């Protein structure tokens, strides 16, 4: 069941009063902020814009929304190497962080990413989103098999995303990912179990196709899930608030609170 809709790409041109207005009307919205060395360009806010965003939200007691930081490019390298000072000064106000990388290029090992996920959760309380696509499917498989670091399953999220913010349509959705693992109790007996992973869907979604795609996803995923849109709610590379409202209005019919 759909329980969250992420709108990604707040930047320095975004009118924060519109963010507050939309958040109050659609409290299931999550605002995704991209974060990389490209900060200050379209889609990538500078630190001062991030602070302004949170100030606007906190100034209105009726505003309710969730937030995610989407870390891109070499900033992911910095985090893997323990340089958390690259994170925005308001990092403690985010609920989730998404790591955007191409593992065919980066070649991260499972231990590096598992430790990073554990550090982000323990030090900042962040649930961590990993992108599943053709370039990352092997490392995701290895992470799902990792027993040492992923015992807090609520903090491990997977986004099916073959688009990477380019607006390319994903014509194949999968059900929730799951993790099979074993543990030994106090009597030395080994138990085998499986848990579903909170799964999201992105790639080519827009106001014109979101209802059709949600109908399809709801038929294959009976757990809580989220969707993410970036390019599909932009005009001339700027957030288009008419498109955002249209997208959220059409998504609302599928929202279920649990």
Secondary structure, 3 states (H helix, E strand, C coil): CEEEEEEECCCCCCCHHHHHHHHHHCCCEEEEEEECCCCCCCCCCCHHHHHHHHHHHHHCCCCCCEEEEEEECHHHHHHHCCCHHHCCCCHHHCCEEEEECCHHHHCCCHHHHHHHHHHHHHHHCCEEEEEECCCCHHHHHHHHHCCCCCCCHHHEEEEEECCCCCCCCCCCCCCCCEEEEEEECCCCCEEEEEEECEEEEECCCCCCCHHHHHHHHHHHCCCCEEEEECHHHEECCEECHHHHHHHHHHHHCCECCC
